[in-house]
């Protein structure tokens, strides 16, 4: 066991997701070249465009506190969930919980990441609460949501004007596809024409690239192939995100 | 505090080691001076408290008050740079300890991930510049968590090396015990700090006592 470990070390490593172009570009947009996160940042983009890749990479790099909003949550739930992420089980009134959250954000200097923020951007109370967290902690907070999130937030002028960095999710690049192939389709050399086709039909969505790489991997294993080109792949359909066509 | 109120004191829930309890005691004395005896929770060896206070001072979290020199026990300290609830993980020379970060990152990734995952994907998503995660380390961690009952296998692995298929796992909803990562300890046991207990250890038999291991 130990011997294999030593032999494999270094040779078999995969590139961290944070090194993907689409993640690095967003992190740089948010954090700037000096690496300091701004107060309030918003990351927005269509489903499947790697927003959660970015969120996870940021949470891991900065030991961030990550919560994913649900539509049923009210202010208190959000605060309790954030505290749980901080490793604290606490009760109390909303202002008391807010104090605890702000205090820990400020002293730990770890960012807060709220995913699916669209659910917050429906109610005045929730938006105001997140602004309170920001005002009381003066810490880095990243909000993540769908493409329409910046427009939705315009309704709250005082909130909107406090956002220091707006980052749009980035489309998947061919360089990204090559790195993803090492993760989702290991041991198979994918010809350039097929890789380019994958990026083309993905229409920017990194999720589609991953799903199709898995598809390629499965077929190559079944057929015992260690390389594959567009010609070899043939007509077998790829996942494009469209609903299936009618079959007659 | 911005509003001039004294903040309520909060502490980590779950299991706590001696250093965490010393740190809690230090934070309870924010804004005041203290000596080693003040921050000793009572059951922690004096050397442990002294070492940790020294490490924190070198890391810049504490500052010594008054003249230097004289025995450590008499020296007084003050919290200079708070780091929040969690006891800073620092070595004696004040540098940060990175041990354990990889497991923390893998656990965070597993909790956040929807759907199933294999070791390679986990390594890629959990690795950072400060604490890279190799597929071998991810395989180990997944296997250990599975042994301790945290994960369900969604697709069995088969074969090995090239042409082999890695097993896929998913975190059980009820096993999402909390933010702190279950740690695989050197003694082949898994400790869950959220629950504050050992959740799995290597089976022992009487022969281990007779023949050693």
Interface residues (C-beta under 8 A of the other chain):
Chain A: X5 X8 X9 X12 X13 X14 X15 X16 X17 X18 X52 X53 X55 X56 X57 X59 X60 X61 X63 X65 X66 X68 X83 X84 X85 X86 X87 X88 X89 X90 X92 X96 X99 X100 X103 X104 X107 X108 X109 X110 X135 X136 X183 X184 X186 X187 X221 X224 X226
Chain B: X1 X2 X5 X7 X8 X10 X11 X12 X13 X14 X82 X83 X84 X85 X86 X104 X105 X108 X109 X112 X113 X120 X121 X123 X124 X125 X126 X127 X128 X129 X130 X132 X133 X134 X135 X136 X162 X163 X165 X178 X179 X180 X194
